[in-house]
């Protein structure tokens, strides 16, 4: 399970993309510009390939406010996506003591 502490702070995301992985899923968070301001775009896709090597039809995206609250919502969304990609009802249904591997 991805936790908020696993993702870079807003100030980092203002300048750089953040990428990571969590047991079968890769993800990317980045600031994107829209007509009405900046948003946090979060993309998830199945392993094993990097973002540029993965076909667009395998990627899923969502947008959130570019803020601390948006990052937290993006993390929650990623955990739900991981559950869908791995065929489980909810990524949070891990056994107690089961360590997240990335």
TIMI-2910 file (N, C-alpha, C, CB; in pm, 1 decimal, decimal comma, always signed):
<rs>
+----------+----------+----------+----------+----------+----------+----------+----------+----------+----------+----------+----------+------+
!      n_x !      n_y !      n_z !     ca_x !     ca_y !     ca_z !      c_x !      c_y !      c_z !     cb_x !     cb_y !     cb_z ! resn !
+----------+----------+----------+----------+----------+----------+----------+----------+----------+----------+----------+----------+------+
!    +84,5 !   -117,5 !     +0,0 !     +0,0 !     +0,0 !     +0,0 !    +89,2 !   +124,1 !     +0,0 !    -96,2 !     -0,3 !   +122,1 !  Unk !
!    +54,4 !   +217,1 !    -84,4 !   +127,1 !   +343,5 !    -91,4 !    +76,0 !   +433,5 !    +21,2 !   +109,5 !   +412,3 !   -232,1 !  Unk !
!   +166,2 !   +499,3 !    +89,9 !   +129,2 !   +591,6 !   +195,8 !   +175,4 !   +731,5 !   +159,1 !   +189,5 !   +547,7 !   +330,9 !  Unk !
!   +118,4 !   +829,8 !   +222,1 !   +153,8 !   +969,4 !   +192,2 !   +303,6 !   +993,3 !   +207,8 !    +76,1 !  +1065,1 !   +283,5 !  Unk !
!   +364,2 !   +933,0 !   +306,3 !   +507,2 !   +954,2 !   +331,1 !   +594,4 !   +899,8 !   +218,2 !   +547,4 !   +888,9 !   +462,4 !  Unk !
!   +537,3 !   +816,0 !   +131,8 !   +611,5 !   +758,0 !    +19,6 !   +622,0 !   +852,9 !    -99,6 !   +545,7 !   +629,2 !    -24,2 !  Unk !
!   +548,1 !   +962,3 !    -96,6 !   +540,1 !  +1054,6 !   -210,1 !   +604,7 !  +1187,7 !   -172,7 !   +392,4 !  +1076,2 !   -253,8 !  Unk !
!   +668,3 !  +1249,4 !   -269,7 !   +738,5 !  +1375,8 !   -246,8 !   +640,7 !  +1489,1 !   -212,0 !   +820,7 !  +1413,7 !   -371,1 !  Unk !
!   +690,1 !  +1592,6 !   -144,2 !   +605,2 !  +1705,5 !   -106,6 !   +567,8 !  +1793,6 !   -226,5 !   +675,3 !  +1789,5 !     -1,4 !  Unk !
!   +470,9 !  +1879,6 !   -203,6 !   +421,3 !  +1969,2 !   -307,5 !   +535,3 !  +2049,8 !   -369,5 !   +315,1 !  +2063,5 !   -250,2 !  Unk !
!   +626,9 !  +2101,3 !   -288,6 !   +735,8 !  +2183,7 !   -343,0 !   +821,2 !  +2106,7 !   -443,1 !   +823,9 !  +2235,7 !   -229,8 !  Unk !
!   +843,6 !  +1977,0 !   -420,7 !   +917,2 !  +1894,3 !   -516,6 !   +835,8 !  +1881,6 !   -644,9 !   +948,4 !  +1753,8 !   -456,9 !  Unk !
!   +706,0 !  +1854,3 !   -630,9 !   +619,7 !  +1831,7 !   -746,8 !   +600,4 !  +1958,0 !   -831,0 !   +484,8 !  +1779,9 !   -701,3 !  Unk !
!   +630,2 !  +2073,7 !   -774,9 !   +623,0 !  +2196,9 !   -853,7 !   +726,3 !  +2196,4 !   -965,0 !   +643,3 !  +2319,3 !   -764,1 !  Unk !
!   +836,1 !  +2123,9 !   -945,1 !   +948,0 !  +2128,1 !  -1039,5 !   +974,4 !  +1995,9 !  -1110,7 !  +1071,8 !  +2170,1 !   -967,7 !  Unk !
!   +939,1 !  +1883,9 !  -1049,4 !   +975,4 !  +1752,5 !  -1102,5 !   +858,6 !  +1656,0 !  -1098,5 !  +1092,1 !  +1694,7 !  -1025,0 !  Unk !
!   +861,3 !  +1557,7 !  -1186,0 !   +767,3 !  +1445,8 !  -1180,5 !   +816,4 !  +1349,5 !  -1073,3 !   +754,3 !  +1374,0 !  -1320,2 !  Unk !
!   +721,4 !  +1280,5 !  -1011,8 !   +756,8 !  +1176,8 !   -915,5 !   +704,9 !  +1043,9 !   -967,9 !   +698,7 !  +1208,0 !   -773,8 !  Unk !
!   +790,4 !   +943,0 !   -970,7 !   +747,8 !   +810,4 !  -1014,0 !   +775,5 !   +709,1 !   -904,5 !   +818,7 !   +769,7 !  -1144,5 !  Unk !
!   +698,5 !   +602,5 !   -906,2 !   +717,4 !   +496,7 !   -809,1 !   +649,9 !   +369,6 !   -856,2 !   +663,6 !   +538,4 !   -672,9 !  Unk !
!   +656,3 !   +268,2 !   -772,3 !   +589,7 !   +142,2 !   -802,8 !   +544,9 !    +76,3 !   -672,9 !   +683,1 !    +47,9 !   -883,1 !  Unk !
!   +445,0 !     -8,1 !   -686,0 !   +393,4 !    -81,2 !   -571,0 !   +338,5 !   -214,7 !   -618,8 !   +284,0 !     +0,6 !   -496,4 !  Unk !
!   +411,2 !   -318,7 !   -596,0 !   +370,8 !   -456,8 !   -622,9 !   +284,6 !   -475,4 !   -747,3 !   +297,2 !   -509,5 !   -505,9 !  Unk !
!   +344,2 !   -456,9 !   -862,3 !   +275,9 !   -482,8 !   -988,5 !   +220,9 !   -360,3 !  -1057,9 !   +166,3 !   -576,5 !   -965,5 !  Unk !
!   +226,6 !   -245,6 !   -992,9 !   +175,3 !   -122,2 !  -1052,3 !   +283,5 !    -15,0 !  -1047,2 !    +47,0 !    -74,1 !   -979,0 !  Unk !
!   +296,1 !    +58,5 !  -1154,3 !   +383,9 !   +175,8 !  -1156,6 !   +295,1 !   +299,4 !  -1159,1 !   +481,9 !   +173,0 !  -1280,6 !  Unk !
!   +351,0 !   +411,8 !  -1112,3 !   +271,1 !   +533,9 !  -1110,7 !   +359,4 !   +656,7 !  -1127,0 !   +190,7 !   +543,6 !   -980,8 !  Unk !
!   +293,0 !   +765,6 !  -1164,2 !   +361,4 !   +893,9 !  -1182,9 !   +268,8 !  +1005,5 !  -1136,8 !   +403,7 !   +914,7 !  -1332,2 !  Unk !
!   +325,9 !  +1102,2 !  -1064,6 !   +253,9 !  +1222,3 !  -1021,4 !   +328,0 !  +1341,1 !  -1079,1 !   +243,2 !  +1231,8 !   -864,0 !  Unk !
!   +251,8 !  +1436,6 !  -1133,3 !   +315,0 !  +1553,9 !  -1192,1 !   +218,8 !  +1672,1 !  -1194,2 !   +363,8 !  +1522,9 !  -1333,7 !  Unk !
!   +277,2 !  +1789,7 !  -1191,4 !   +198,9 !  +1912,5 !  -1203,5 !   +170,3 !  +1933,5 !  -1351,9 !   +274,5 !  +2036,6 !  -1140,9 !  Unk !
!    +44,2 !  +1958,5 !  -1383,7 !     +7,3 !  +1993,4 !  -1520,7 !    -72,5 !  +2122,4 !  -1517,0 !    -74,4 !  +1878,9 !  -1589,1 !  Unk !
!    -65,9 !  +2195,0 !  -1626,1 !   -135,2 !  +2323,1 !  -1633,1 !   -264,3 !  +2308,9 !  -1711,7 !    -45,6 !  +2429,9 !  -1696,6 !  Unk !
!   -370,0 !  +2363,5 !  -1653,7 !   -500,8 !  +2370,5 !  -1717,6 !   -537,4 !  +2517,2 !  -1731,6 !   -609,4 !  +2292,3 !  -1636,1 !  Unk !
!   -641,5 !  +2545,0 !  -1804,0 !   -684,1 !  +2684,4 !  -1824,2 !   -711,5 !  +2756,5 !  -1692,7 !   -808,7 !  +2688,8 !  -1911,1 !  Unk !
!   -764,0 !  +2682,8 !  -1594,0 !   -799,7 !  +2746,4 !  -1467,1 !   -695,1 !  +2725,8 !  -1357,8 !   -932,1 !  +2693,6 !  -1419,7 !  Unk !
!   -573,8 !  +2681,5 !  -1393,6 !   -466,6 !  +2668,9 !  -1295,6 !   -398,7 !  +2533,2 !  -1299,3 !   -520,2 !  +2694,0 !  -1158,1 !  Unk !
!   -309,1 !  +2514,2 !  -1203,0 !   -233,1 !  +2390,0 !  -1194,9 !   -315,5 !  +2279,7 !  -1130,5 !   -103,8 !  +2411,5 !  -1116,7 !  Unk !
!   -294,7 !  +2156,7 !  -1179,0 !   -356,4 !  +2038,9 !  -1119,7 !   -248,4 !  +1931,7 !  -1101,6 !   -474,4 !  +1986,0 !  -1208,4 !  Unk !
!   -277,1 !  +1835,6 !  -1016,3 !   -191,3 !  +1720,5 !   -997,5 !   -248,0 !  +1608,0 !  -1083,1 !   -181,5 !  +1679,3 !   -846,3 !  Unk !
!   -172,1 !  +1565,2 !  -1182,2 !   -214,4 !  +1453,4 !  -1266,0 !   -143,4 !  +1328,5 !  -1216,9 !   -183,8 !  +1479,9 !  -1417,3 !  Unk !
!   -222,0 !  +1226,2 !  -1188,6 !   -169,3 !  +1099,7 !  -1139,1 !   -200,9 !   +992,5 !  -1242,9 !   -229,7 !  +1063,0 !   -998,6 !  Unk !
!    -98,4 !   +918,1 !  -1282,5 !   -112,9 !   +813,4 !  -1382,5 !    -66,6 !   +681,6 !  -1322,7 !    -33,0 !   +847,0 !  -1511,1 !  Unk !
!   -140,3 !   +574,5 !  -1350,8 !   -103,1 !   +440,6 !  -1305,1 !   -106,7 !   +345,8 !  -1423,8 !   -197,9 !   +390,9 !  -1191,4 !  Unk !
!    -17,9 !   +246,6 !  -1421,0 !    -14,8 !   +145,8 !  -1526,8 !    +48,6 !    +18,7 !  -1471,1 !    +63,8 !   +197,4 !  -1651,8 !  Unk !
!    +20,8 !    -96,1 !  -1533,8 !    +78,3 !   -221,1 !  -1484,9 !   +225,9 !   -233,3 !  -1519,7 !     +2,3 !   -339,0 !  -1541,8 !  Unk !
!   +300,9 !   -299,7 !  -1432,0 !   +440,3 !   -329,5 !  -1462,0 !   +444,0 !   -425,0 !  -1580,0 !   +513,8 !   -389,9 !  -1338,3 !  Unk !
!   +552,3 !   -443,3 !  -1649,2 !   +688,9 !   -417,1 !  -1607,4 !   +749,8 !   -293,2 !  -1670,9 !   +773,5 !   -534,6 !  -1638,5 !  Unk !
!   +681,7 !   -229,1 !  -1765,2 !   +747,3 !   -126,2 !  -1845,0 !   +738,6 !    +13,4 !  -1784,3 !   +687,9 !   -124,1 !  -1981,8 !  Unk !
!   +832,3 !    +98,7 !  -1826,2 !   +833,1 !   +238,6 !  -1785,8 !   +719,2 !   +312,6 !  -1856,8 !   +970,4 !   +304,6 !  -1817,8 !  Unk !
!   +693,9 !   +434,2 !  -1813,5 !   +585,8 !   +516,2 !  -1866,9 !   +590,4 !   +526,6 !  -2019,3 !   +591,4 !   +654,7 !  -1806,1 !  Unk !
!   +705,3 !   +565,4 !  -2073,3 !   +716,5 !   +587,0 !  -2217,1 !   +705,9 !   +458,9 !  -2299,0 !   +846,4 !   +654,2 !  -2247,5 !  Unk !
!   +734,1 !   +344,8 !  -2239,7 !   +729,6 !   +217,4 !  -2311,1 !   +595,3 !   +145,3 !  -2295,5 !   +841,2 !   +127,9 !  -2262,4 !  Unk !
!   +503,8 !   +204,1 !  -2218,5 !   +373,7 !   +141,6 !  -2194,5 !   +270,2 !   +202,0 !  -2288,3 !   +330,0 !   +159,1 !  -2046,8 !  Unk !
!   +191,8 !   +119,8 !  -2357,4 !    +87,8 !   +172,3 !  -2445,9 !    -13,2 !   +258,4 !  -2368,3 !    +15,0 !    +56,3 !  -2516,8 !  Unk !
!    -59,5 !   +364,9 !  -2430,9 !   -153,7 !   +457,4 !  -2365,8 !   -278,9 !   +386,4 !  -2314,9 !   -194,0 !   +567,8 !  -2462,9 !  Unk !
!   -325,5 !   +285,2 !  -2387,4 !   -449,0 !   +218,1 !  -2346,2 !   -433,7 !   +140,2 !  -2215,8 !   -495,2 !   +124,6 !  -2455,3 !  Unk !
!   -311,8 !   +119,1 !  -2169,5 !   -289,2 !    +50,9 !  -2042,0 !   -276,9 !   +148,9 !  -1925,3 !   -163,8 !    -34,6 !  -2050,3 !  Unk !
!   -275,4 !   +277,4 !  -1953,1 !   -259,9 !   +379,2 !  -1848,1 !   -396,3 !   +433,3 !  -1807,1 !   -168,6 !   +494,9 !  -1896,4 !  Unk !
!   -410,8 !   +463,4 !  -1679,1 !   -529,4 !   +531,1 !  -1627,6 !   -483,0 !   +657,6 !  -1556,6 !   -611,9 !   +438,2 !  -1530,9 !  Unk !
!   -562,2 !   +764,2 !  -1569,3 !   -524,2 !   +894,3 !  -1512,5 !   -639,8 !   +954,9 !  -1433,3 !   -480,0 !   +991,3 !  -1624,2 !  Unk !
!   -599,8 !  +1037,9 !  -1339,6 !   -696,3 !  +1118,3 !  -1265,5 !   -629,6 !  +1250,3 !  -1230,4 !   -746,8 !  +1044,1 !  -1136,8 !  Unk !
!   -710,2 !  +1352,7 !  -1213,3 !   -659,3 !  +1485,2 !  -1176,2 !   -712,6 !  +1524,1 !  -1039,7 !   -698,5 !  +1591,4 !  -1281,7 !  Unk !
!   -626,4 !  +1591,7 !   -965,0 !   -659,0 !  +1635,7 !   -830,3 !   -609,6 !  +1778,1 !   -812,3 !   -597,1 !  +1541,5 !   -723,7 !  Unk !
!   -658,3 !  +1847,9 !   -710,1 !   -604,8 !  +1981,4 !   -683,3 !   -455,3 !  +1973,7 !   -656,6 !   -677,2 !  +2046,3 !   -563,7 !  Unk !
!   -381,9 !  +2073,0 !   -701,2 !   -238,2 !  +2074,9 !   -676,8 !   -214,6 !  +2132,4 !   -537,6 !   -162,8 !  +2158,1 !   -786,1 !  Unk !
!   -228,5 !  +2043,8 !   -438,7 !   -216,6 !  +2082,5 !   -297,5 !   -185,3 !  +1957,6 !   -216,6 !   -347,6 !  +2151,8 !   -245,4 !  Unk !
!   -161,0 !  +1977,2 !    -88,5 !   -138,6 !  +1863,4 !     +0,8 !   -260,3 !  +1770,4 !     +1,0 !   -108,3 !  +1912,4 !   +144,2 !  Unk !
!   -378,9 !  +1827,7 !     +3,8 !   -501,0 !  +1746,8 !     +1,6 !   -512,1 !  +1668,7 !   -128,7 !   -624,8 !  +1835,7 !    +20,4 !  Unk !
!   -470,3 !  +1730,6 !   -238,5 !   -471,3 !  +1663,5 !   -367,6 !   -375,2 !  +1545,8 !   -371,4 !   -436,8 !  +1761,3 !   -477,2 !  Unk !
!   -259,4 !  +1561,7 !   -308,8 !   -163,6 !  +1450,8 !   -303,0 !   -222,1 !  +1335,2 !   -224,0 !    -30,3 !  +1496,4 !   -240,1 !  Unk !
!   -284,1 !  +1366,1 !   -111,5 !   -345,6 !  +1259,9 !    -30,2 !   -455,5 !  +1188,4 !   -108,7 !   -403,6 !  +1318,4 !   +100,8 !  Unk !
!   -536,7 !  +1264,4 !   -181,1 !   -642,1 !  +1203,5 !   -263,4 !   -580,4 !  +1119,0 !   -374,9 !   -734,3 !  +1312,7 !   -323,5 !  Unk !
!   -470,3 !  +1166,0 !   -432,6 !   -401,4 !  +1090,1 !   -536,3 !   -346,5 !   +958,8 !   -483,5 !   -289,3 !  +1172,4 !   -595,3 !  Unk !
!   -292,9 !   +959,7 !   -363,0 !   -243,0 !   +836,8 !   -300,8 !   -357,9 !   +738,7 !   -279,6 !   -173,0 !   +867,8 !   -166,2 !  Unk !
!   -470,9 !   +786,4 !   -230,3 !   -587,4 !   +699,0 !   -211,3 !   -633,3 !   +640,4 !   -344,6 !   -703,1 !   +776,7 !   -144,9 !  Unk !
!   -635,8 !   +724,0 !   -448,0 !   -676,1 !   +678,3 !   -581,2 !   -579,8 !   +571,1 !   -632,2 !   -681,4 !   +797,2 !   -680,1 !  Unk !
!   -449,8 !   +592,6 !   -613,3 !   -350,8 !   +493,8 !   -657,1 !   -371,8 !   +359,6 !   -588,6 !   -209,6 !   +544,4 !   -629,4 !  Unk !
!   -399,2 !   +361,3 !   -459,5 !   -421,9 !   +236,1 !   -388,2 !   -545,1 !   +163,1 !   -441,7 !   -437,4 !   +262,7 !   -238,6 !  Unk !
!   -648,5 !   +237,5 !   -478,1 !   -766,8 !   +175,6 !   -539,1 !   -733,1 !   +118,7 !   -677,0 !   -881,7 !   +278,1 !   -550,6 !  Unk !
!   -652,5 !   +190,4 !   -754,4 !   -613,3 !   +142,3 !   -887,0 !   -530,8 !    +14,8 !   -876,6 !   -534,3 !   +250,1 !   -962,0 !  Unk !
!   -442,3 !     +8,7 !   -781,0 !   -360,3 !   -110,9 !   -762,7 !   -448,7 !   -231,5 !   -736,9 !   -260,8 !    -91,8 !   -647,1 !  Unk !
!   -550,0 !   -213,9 !   -655,5 !   -643,9 !   -322,9 !   -629,8 !   -713,9 !   -368,1 !   -756,6 !   -746,7 !   -280,5 !   -526,9 !  Unk !
!   -753,1 !   -273,2 !   -840,7 !   -818,8 !   -308,1 !   -967,2 !   -722,5 !   -379,4 !  -1061,2 !   -874,8 !   -182,3 !  -1035,1 !  Unk !
!   -600,9 !   -328,3 !  -1072,5 !   -502,7 !   -387,7 !  -1163,6 !   -462,8 !   -528,5 !  -1121,3 !   -379,1 !   -300,1 !  -1171,4 !  Unk !
!   -458,8 !   -551,3 !   -992,6 !   -415,1 !   -681,4 !   -942,7 !   -532,9 !   -776,2 !   -923,4 !   -339,7 !   -664,9 !   -811,3 !  Unk !
!   -654,0 !   -728,0 !   -951,7 !   -770,7 !   -814,5 !   -943,4 !   -821,8 !   -837,4 !   -802,9 !   -739,5 !   -944,4 !  -1004,4 !  Unk !
!   -788,7 !   -747,2 !   -710,6 !   -841,4 !   -758,8 !   -575,2 !   -944,5 !   -649,9 !   -554,8 !   -728,2 !   -749,2 !   -468,8 !  Unk !
!  -1036,3 !   -674,0 !   -463,3 !  -1143,0 !   -576,8 !   -439,4 !  -1088,9 !   -446,9 !   -384,3 !  -1245,9 !   -633,6 !   -344,2 !  Unk !
!   -986,4 !   -456,8 !   -299,9 !   -932,6 !   -337,3 !   -236,8 !   -788,2 !   -364,7 !   -197,9 !  -1017,3 !   -295,5 !   -112,9 !  Unk !
!   -699,2 !   -276,3 !   -235,3 !   -557,7 !   -295,0 !   -203,3 !   -534,2 !   -295,5 !    -53,0 !   -473,7 !   -185,7 !   -268,6 !  Unk !
!   -624,3 !   -238,1 !    +25,1 !   -607,7 !   -231,3 !   +169,8 !   -640,0 !   -363,6 !   +238,3 !   -695,1 !   -122,0 !   +226,5 !  Unk !
!   -682,1 !   -465,0 !   +163,0 !   -717,8 !   -593,2 !   +221,6 !   -597,4 !   -683,2 !   +243,7 !   -817,3 !   -663,1 !   +134,2 !  Unk !
!   -482,3 !   -624,8 !   +269,0 !   -361,6 !   -702,3 !   +291,2 !   -367,8 !   -766,4 !   +429,3 !   -235,6 !   -613,8 !   +277,0 !  Unk !
!   -297,6 !   -874,2 !   +444,1 !   -292,1 !   -941,3 !   +573,3 !   -209,4 !   -857,0 !   +670,6 !   -232,2 !  -1084,2 !   +559,1 !  Unk !
!   -245,6 !   -853,4 !   +797,8 !   -166,4 !   -777,6 !   +894,2 !    -21,9 !   -823,2 !   +892,6 !   -224,6 !   -791,9 !  +1034,8 !  Unk !
!    +68,0 !   -727,9 !   +896,5 !   +209,0 !   -758,2 !   +897,5 !   +269,2 !   -779,5 !   +760,5 !   +232,2 !   -876,9 !   +978,9 !  Unk !
!   +186,0 !   -779,1 !   +657,1 !   +237,1 !   -796,9 !   +521,1 !   +302,2 !   -667,4 !   +475,9 !   +123,6 !   -838,9 !   +422,9 !  Unk !
!   +428,0 !   -671,6 !   +446,7 !   +504,0 !   -550,8 !   +411,3 !   +479,7 !   -513,5 !   +267,0 !   +654,2 !   -571,1 !   +435,8 !  Unk !
!   +469,2 !   -384,5 !   +241,9 !   +456,4 !   -333,6 !   +104,7 !   +592,1 !   -342,4 !    +38,9 !   +402,3 !   -186,4 !   +101,8 !  Unk !
!   +594,3 !   -396,0 !    -78,5 !   +718,8 !   -407,4 !   -153,4 !   +704,4 !   -324,7 !   -280,9 !   +752,7 !   -557,3 !   -185,9 !  Unk !
!   +807,0 !   -248,4 !   -312,7 !   +795,9 !   -162,0 !   -430,4 !   +905,2 !   -175,6 !   -525,0 !   +787,4 !    -24,4 !   -391,9 !  Unk !
+----------+----------+----------+----------+----------+----------+----------+----------+----------+----------+----------+----------+------+
</rs>
